[in-house]
Amino acid sequence: MLFCIPGFVLLAQWISMANLQQGAPEEKEKAAALKDLLSRIDLDELMKKDEPALDFPLTLEGFGYSFNEKGQLRDIKTGEPFVFNCREDLHRWNQKRYEALGEVITQYVYGLLENECHLQKIMIPDDATEEEPRSFIFMSEDALTNPDKLLILIQGSGAVRAGQWARRLIINEDLDSGTQIPYIKKAVDNGYGVIVLNPNENYIEVEKTKEQPEPSSDSTDEPAEKRERKDESLKETKKRCDVYEKYRNPQKEKETEQICIKDNSSPEEHVIYVWDHFISKANAKHIFFVAHSYGGLAFLEVLLQREVEVKSRVSAVALTDSVHNVWHQEAGKSVLDWLQKHCCNWVSSAEPLDTPVESMLPDCPRVSAGTERHELTSWKSFHSIFKFFSKALEAPNAEARSTPTVTTRSSNRIKHEDF
């Protein structure tokens, strides 16, 4: 709540003034004097005393935190975990601080992907001009040339960016549970190429240009006096709105507008773009996916849009608490049959890890991730997922998977059958 005691006092004065204006002439004089007094108060300055400036550091050290040897975020001075309520009774400011720290951690994770995991940052789309916004993904050096195995990682929706499963886990638990780094390292150690997707980087924000007010038309038949009264009324209305806005948001942030990234304006578009321009061109005989939450929906969309290609190239798909829906996404029988054979969904459940979990949908098999926390499912199922991939490689038809082929998009999606 942003209103402080001075704010309530000022509000009470306004109410008092409104009552005075309805009384006798001497009361109206008092109201005029009170109105003059209130007009001298700078609301911006008054409210800024309630909320500290929304001006946050750009480094972990600036926030007073660092990651220890266990990958846990700790206070540099006290060694204590992260504290959300840095300022009591200032939830909005605390939330903005948390978001700003999250942005710093995103950059920190990018650095780990490049320096610790030795991945390369690849800008997309590759045909964007210098003036157009761009996104990026991360790939191992052998991602497209590895002849054997390729691992694709897709996170869920929201603020998380490439290399992250859950920002909350990175901040409150550790890097292992909250990032994709354990998957990347194990994959590389086991001879996989790796591509890390970035499905939530869909646009850039730029400051909105102020719209010029349209000049009032003099060609109207309205009398000049009536027009002046209307203009005066509009000015008063705007003034009242400005006063309210100063109370509602004393540190009004700049208005921005979003400019979408070409061919990557949604998670689904992004995953399809990366499939078309990178994954489908890889030499790997066996392609594997790990997709968390909304990432599962994005994968299913690729399967539906590029069915022939995906089914001929992908060996196994591990979903973690996926939110895909085979009914809403209109998956046909051929897709459902393929999901049953090549896919498994580790879902949040109180049951022990890998315990089968019933599904209401004719979907891929579901097993427990060994946790009831949605954001932890990728980490808790980590070892089980790599065992699942190993079994897929040992399957009798594993060697029969096709190498890259050229297919037409019109023939890519098999016609849906009723189910």
Salt bridges, closest charged atoms under 4 A:
ASP36 OD2 - ARG40 NH2 2.94
GLU51 OE1 - ARG92 NH1 2.75
GLU103 OE2 - ARG167 NH2 3.40
GLU116 OE2 - LYS185 NZ 2.59
ASP127 OD1 - LYS262 NZ 3.49
GLU132 OE1 - LYS262 NZ 3.79
GLU173 OE2 - ARG373 NH1 3.49
GLU201 OE1 - ARG161 NE 2.81
GLU207 OE1 - LYS254 NZ 3.84
GLU222 OE2 - LYS230 NZ 2.80
GLU225 OE2 - ARG229 NH1 3.38
ASP242 OD2 - LYS238 NZ 3.07
GLU245 OE2 - ARG248 NH2 2.83
GLU253 OE2 - ARG92 NH2 2.91
GLU253 OE1 - LYS96 NZ 3.22
GLU255 OE2 - LYS252 NZ 3.68
ASP276 OD1 - ARG306 NE 2.87
ASP276 OD2 - ARG409 NH2 3.23
GLU307 OE2 - LYS311 NZ 3.09
ASP321 OD2 - HIS374 ND1 2.80
ASP337 OD2 - LYS333 NZ 2.94
ASP363 OD2 - HIS324 NE2 2.90
GLU375 OE2 - ARG168 NH1 3.44
GLU375 OE2 - ARG373 NH2 3.13
GLU399 OE1 - LYS285 NZ 3.30
